Amino acid sequence: MSQGKIQLNIIFTAAPNLVKEGDRIFESHAKWMEESHPRDGQNALLSYSVAKGPELSNPFDPSSTPTGNPTFVVSEVYESQSGVANHWKIGAETWEDFPAMGEWGGQCKVTVLHGTPVVHSL
């Protein structure tokens, strides 16, 4: 499992008018991740996922009313901290939508955990 590995999580909460661009960016991101990231060694990408769902008025009540703002959650797990550093380096150098992600993300509410150890994993 992932316990002891290094995880990068980014949560974007977007306004409804930003959904189409978010969908486009994450489609591009998934393709780039698959093509560019090593799967073994110290920089290995062990797991990657993007989830999308509604922001809720009460985040602890799944039956609460949606706010109308979608939330995108990106989760990446790497073998080591050097994998996260490599991700940011090659992203800036090779992903054509890196500037678009920054511009789009600047319009969202964003929470990031940069390269944090996984403390529990099943």
C-alpha positions, 0 to 999 in steps of 0.5 A: 500500500501507500503508507510511508510514500509521499502524496500530493493532493490539490483540491480546487473548488470552482465557480460553475463557469469554470467547469468546462475549462477544468474538465479540459485541463484535467483531461490534458493533465491525465494524458500528460501524467501517463506519458511523462511520469516514471513508474519505478525508481525514486521518482516513481508515480505509484498512483494518480486520480482526479475526482469531481463532485459537488461542493456541499453546504455542509461538508460533513452531511452528504445529504446537504444542499450543493452550493453549485460549485464543483470540486476537483480533487487531484491525488498523486502518490510517489515513491519519494519526495524526489518524485514530487519535485520531479513532477513540478519540474517536468510540469513547468518544462513539458506540460503545455497546459501548465500556464493554463492550470495556473491561470484557471487555479488562480480563479478557484479556491485551492488547498494543497498538500505538497508532498506529505507522507501517507500516514494510513493506507489500506 
